[in-house]
Amino acid sequence: MQTPEPLTLYTPDGVRIDAGHLRGDGSLCFVLAHGFTCSWRQPALRGIAGALHRHGGVIGLDFRGHGRSGGHSTVGDREILDVEAAVAAARRRGYDRVAVTGFSMGGAIAVRHAALHGGVDAVVSVSAPARWYYRGTVPMRRVHWAIERRAGRLAVRLARGTRVAPKGWDPTPEAPHEVAGRIAPAPLLVVHGDADPFFPLEHGRQLYEAAGDPRELWIEPGFGHAEAAASPALIDRIGAWASTTVAPARQPS
């Protein structure tokens, strides 16, 4: 795989974002949005970027409070501005089509960004929550402890290098399912596994049902959660979906 071009981006609210760019041969670029405590530099995300790169360019970014980016994580709220900075970077590099592809928290952010900011040609949400404050599984109860408790925020900073904002949401941002209907006419692909230990299938179905056409729902047998469980074959299918679903820009005659 080619060495990514390092990028330093700045969000509309002034946060420095660390990113990397794999130049594609065509007009399509994937903006790769990771899950909570992850980074585009991690092997799983680099592997996903490599698989998507067969179908277009890729810009991977570290959300605020993650990796080498500045700021503090707001766990799905202000991160839509981070995606906006990456989409703008793709447009500056000459890509006519941009597909934001997010995993878990990144999937929720991809949905909210497309609904609230627009300006993208396709959205892929993998293993994303449809609504906030879900505590129905043991892993999600642990995530809430890491976000909401001072000891949890310290633990996740020391263990994963993720800096979570100490103050909670005020006001609470719109949940993904509340805004998914605004994504159309951009196509939305919702991917969810039937073995997801964090979010059961009802989340994927709720997102899909809230969205307008064009939309697709892939329920993946045996698929667990997000980046760590995504196989190269699944990522290749996602890349192929985006490259065929989003028509190239028509050239002037």
MOJO-V225917 format. One record per residue. N is the residue number from 1. RES is the residue in three letters. PHI is phi in radians with two decimals (NA if undefined). PSI is psi in degrees with one decimal (none if undefined). D_FIRST is the distance of its C-alpha to the first C-alpha in Angstrom with 1 decimal. Layout:
n = {N,N}
res = {RES,RES}
phi = {PHI,PHI}
psi = {PSI,PSI}
d_first = {D_FIRST,D_FIRST}
//
This chain:
n = {1,2,3,4,5,6,7,8,9,10,11,12,13,14,15,16,17,18,19,20,21,22,23,24,25,26,27,28,29,30,31,32,33,34,35,36,37,38,39,40,41,42,43,44,45,46,47,48,49,50,51,52,53,54,55,56,57,58,59,60,61,62,63,64,65,66,67,68,69,70,71,72,73,74,75,76,77,78,79,80,81,82,83,84,85,86,87,88,89,90,91,92,93,94,95,96,97,98,99,100,101,102,103,104,105,106,107,108,109,110,111,112,113,114,115,116,117,118,119,120,121,122,123,124,125,126,127,128,129,130,131,132,133,134,135,136,137,138,139,140,141,142,143,144,145,146,147,148,149,150,151,152,153,154,155,156,157,158,159,160,161,162,163,164,165,166,167,168,169,170,171,172,173,174,175,176,177,178,179,180,181,182,183,184,185,186,187,188,189,190,191,192,193,194,195,196,197,198,199,200,201,202,203,204,205,206,207,208,209,210,211,212,213,214,215,216,217,218,219,220,221,222,223,224,225,226,227,228,229,230,231,232,233,234,235,236,237,238,239,240,241,242,243,244,245,246,247,248,249,250,251,252,253}
res = {MET,GLN,THR,PRO,GLU,PRO,LEU,THR,LEU,TYR,THR,PRO,ASP,GLY,VAL,ARG,ILE,ASP,ALA,GLY,HIS,LEU,ARG,GLY,ASP,GLY,SER,LEU,CYS,PHE,VAL,LEU,ALA,HIS,GLY,PHE,THR,CYS,SER,TRP,ARG,GLN,PRO,ALA,LEU,ARG,GLY,ILE,ALA,GLY,ALA,LEU,HIS,ARG,HIS,GLY,GLY,VAL,ILE,GLY,LEU,ASP,PHE,ARG,GLY,HIS,GLY,ARG,SER,GLY,GLY,HIS,SER,THR,VAL,GLY,ASP,ARG,GLU,ILE,LEU,ASP,VAL,GLU,ALA,ALA,VAL,ALA,ALA,ALA,ARG,ARG,ARG,GLY,TYR,ASP,ARG,VAL,ALA,VAL,THR,GLY,PHE,SER,MET,GLY,GLY,ALA,ILE,ALA,VAL,ARG,HIS,ALA,ALA,LEU,HIS,GLY,GLY,VAL,ASP,ALA,VAL,VAL,SER,VAL,SER,ALA,PRO,ALA,ARG,TRP,TYR,TYR,ARG,GLY,THR,VAL,PRO,MET,ARG,ARG,VAL,HIS,TRP,ALA,ILE,GLU,ARG,ARG,ALA,GLY,ARG,LEU,ALA,VAL,ARG,LEU,ALA,ARG,GLY,THR,ARG,VAL,ALA,PRO,LYS,GLY,TRP,ASP,PRO,THR,PRO,GLU,ALA,PRO,HIS,GLU,VAL,ALA,GLY,ARG,ILE,ALA,PRO,ALA,PRO,LEU,LEU,VAL,VAL,HIS,GLY,ASP,ALA,ASP,PRO,PHE,PHE,PRO,LEU,GLU,HIS,GLY,ARG,GLN,LEU,TYR,GLU,ALA,ALA,GLY,ASP,PRO,ARG,GLU,LEU,TRP,ILE,GLU,PRO,GLY,PHE,GLY,HIS,ALA,GLU,ALA,ALA,ALA,SER,PRO,ALA,LEU,ILE,ASP,ARG,ILE,GLY,ALA,TRP,ALA,SER,THR,THR,VAL,ALA,PRO,ALA,ARG,GLN,PRO,SER}
phi = {NA,-1.15,-1.31,-1.12,-1.29,-1.24,-2.23,-2.05,-1.95,-2.26,-1.40,-1.01,-1.76,1.50,-1.56,-1.39,-2.08,-1.51,-2.59,-2.46,-2.20,-1.79,-1.21,-1.72,-1.48,-1.96,-1.72,-1.78,-2.26,-1.67,-1.68,-1.71,-1.97,-1.45,-1.55,-1.05,1.26,-1.69,-2.73,-1.13,-1.44,-1.24,-0.96,-1.09,-1.25,-1.13,-1.12,-1.12,-1.05,-1.11,-1.19,-1.17,-1.11,-1.18,-2.00,2.93,-1.27,-2.43,-2.04,-1.73,-2.32,-1.68,-1.10,-0.90,1.41,-2.07,0.94,-1.67,-1.36,-1.50,1.30,-2.25,-1.18,-1.87,0.96,1.98,-1.60,-1.22,-1.11,-1.09,-1.27,-1.16,-1.11,-1.01,-1.14,-1.23,-1.09,-1.08,-1.11,-1.12,-1.10,-1.11,-1.54,1.60,-1.37,-1.47,-2.20,-2.24,-2.03,-1.48,-2.11,-2.12,-2.10,0.98,-0.93,-1.11,-1.19,-1.09,-1.15,-1.05,-1.11,-1.15,-1.09,-1.10,-1.26,-1.67,-1.96,1.20,1.37,-2.09,-1.79,-2.88,-2.32,-2.13,-2.04,-1.99,1.04,-1.59,-1.29,-1.52,-2.49,-1.48,1.13,-1.30,-2.24,-1.38,-2.23,-1.05,-1.01,-1.29,-1.16,-1.20,-1.07,-1.12,-1.08,-1.16,-1.53,-1.66,-1.84,-1.05,-1.11,-1.17,-1.13,-1.13,-1.10,-1.27,-1.22,-1.25,-1.44,-2.16,1.28,-1.68,-1.81,-1.69,-1.03,-1.23,-1.64,-1.29,-1.20,-2.76,-1.44,-1.22,-1.20,-1.04,-1.28,-0.92,-1.20,-1.30,-2.06,-1.01,-1.13,-1.54,-1.23,-0.95,-1.54,-1.15,-1.25,-2.14,-1.97,-1.86,-2.06,-2.55,-1.63,-1.45,-2.09,-1.23,-1.41,-1.67,-2.17,-1.18,-1.00,-1.01,-1.19,-1.07,-1.16,-1.13,-1.07,-1.06,-1.17,-1.38,-1.45,-1.75,-1.29,-1.41,-2.66,-2.44,-2.18,-1.88,-1.70,-1.72,-1.12,1.32,-1.41,-1.49,-2.20,1.01,-1.02,-1.12,-1.79,-1.28,-1.45,-0.98,-1.14,-1.12,-1.12,-1.10,-1.11,-1.11,-1.07,-1.14,-1.02,-1.14,-1.21,-1.68,-1.35,-1.66,-1.17,-1.06,-1.06,-1.27,-1.36,-1.12,-1.49}
psi = {141.4,155.2,128.4,143.3,121.6,138.5,141.7,116.2,159.4,132.4,165.3,-24.3,16.7,16.6,134.4,129.5,127.7,132.5,168.2,148.1,126.6,114.8,129.5,164.3,-21.6,-153.9,0.6,135.4,135.1,129.0,118.0,116.0,114.5,172.4,177.3,132.7,7.1,-176.4,147.0,-18.1,-11.0,151.1,-40.4,-43.1,-35.4,-37.7,-41.8,-42.6,-40.9,-39.2,-42.2,-29.2,-20.6,-15.3,-5.2,-174.5,163.5,131.1,113.4,142.0,154.6,122.4,157.6,139.3,-0.5,145.5,-127.9,5.4,159.3,-174.7,-166.9,144.7,132.7,11.7,46.7,-5.8,-81.6,-11.3,-17.1,-25.1,-29.8,-43.2,-40.5,-40.3,-38.5,-40.0,-42.7,-38.6,-39.0,-43.3,-39.8,-27.4,10.3,8.3,130.1,-24.5,132.4,125.1,113.2,123.1,111.1,151.0,127.3,-118.6,-40.8,-30.9,-42.2,-40.7,-40.8,-43.5,-48.0,-39.5,-48.2,-37.1,-39.0,-26.9,-31.7,-158.3,12.3,161.0,-15.1,155.5,133.2,123.2,116.4,122.3,33.0,151.2,142.8,-24.6,160.6,166.2,24.6,126.2,24.7,-4.5,156.2,-46.2,-37.1,-29.3,-34.8,-39.8,-43.8,-36.4,-41.9,-28.7,-41.5,-20.0,143.8,-42.5,-36.9,-42.2,-38.5,-43.1,-43.3,-27.7,-43.0,-38.1,-36.5,-4.8,16.4,126.2,111.6,135.2,132.4,-24.3,138.4,-177.0,136.0,98.2,170.2,127.0,159.6,136.3,155.7,-43.7,-22.8,-21.6,-5.5,-30.1,-14.1,-5.3,-40.8,142.5,4.1,137.3,145.3,129.8,121.7,123.0,127.4,140.7,148.6,1.7,25.4,119.2,-11.0,-54.9,118.6,171.0,-25.5,-28.2,-47.0,-42.2,-39.1,-41.4,-47.8,-46.4,-27.8,-20.0,162.3,166.5,148.3,137.4,153.7,149.5,120.3,115.0,114.4,114.8,132.0,-0.9,130.7,-117.7,121.4,-145.2,-43.6,-27.6,-9.5,123.5,156.2,-34.7,-41.3,-43.9,-38.2,-39.7,-39.8,-44.2,-42.2,-38.9,-47.7,-42.6,-25.7,-28.2,-37.9,106.4,142.5,151.7,136.6,130.0,142.0,140.8,none}
d_first = {0.0,3.8,6.5,8.7,12.1,14.7,17.5,21.0,22.9,26.5,28.1,31.5,33.2,31.7,29.1,26.2,22.8,19.6,16.5,13.0,11.9,8.9,11.0,11.9,14.0,16.9,19.3,17.9,16.2,15.8,17.2,16.1,19.2,19.3,22.4,25.1,24.2,20.4,17.8,14.5,13.4,14.4,12.3,13.7,12.8,9.2,9.1,11.2,9.3,6.3,9.4,11.2,8.8,10.0,13.3,13.1,12.2,11.9,14.1,14.3,17.5,19.6,23.1,26.1,27.2,23.7,21.4,21.8,23.5,27.2,30.0,30.9,29.7,32.1,30.4,30.1,32.6,31.6,27.9,28.3,28.6,25.2,23.8,26.0,24.5,20.9,22.3,24.2,21.1,19.4,22.7,23.0,19.7,21.4,20.2,23.2,22.1,20.9,20.5,20.8,19.4,21.0,21.5,25.0,26.2,23.4,24.7,28.2,27.1,25.3,28.6,30.8,28.9,29.1,32.7,33.9,31.9,30.8,28.8,25.9,25.5,24.6,24.4,22.8,24.5,23.4,25.9,27.6,31.3,33.7,36.2,36.6,38.3,37.6,38.7,39.2,36.8,36.7,33.1,34.1,37.3,35.2,33.0,36.2,37.6,34.6,35.0,38.8,40.1,40.1,39.4,36.5,34.9,35.4,33.9,30.7,30.3,30.8,28.7,25.8,26.2,27.1,30.1,32.2,34.9,38.3,40.1,39.6,39.4,42.4,42.6,40.5,37.8,37.9,36.2,33.5,36.0,38.5,36.4,34.2,36.8,36.0,32.5,33.8,33.6,29.8,28.6,27.9,26.1,27.3,25.5,27.4,27.7,31.2,30.4,29.3,31.1,31.1,32.1,34.0,33.7,36.4,34.0,31.7,34.9,36.5,33.6,33.6,37.4,37.5,35.2,36.4,35.2,32.7,31.3,29.9,30.0,27.9,29.5,27.1,29.1,28.2,25.5,26.0,24.8,21.8,18.4,19.4,20.8,18.5,17.2,14.1,16.9,18.5,15.5,15.0,18.8,18.7,16.2,18.5,21.5,20.5,19.6,23.0,25.1,24.6,26.0,24.7,27.1,30.0,30.3,33.8,36.1}
//
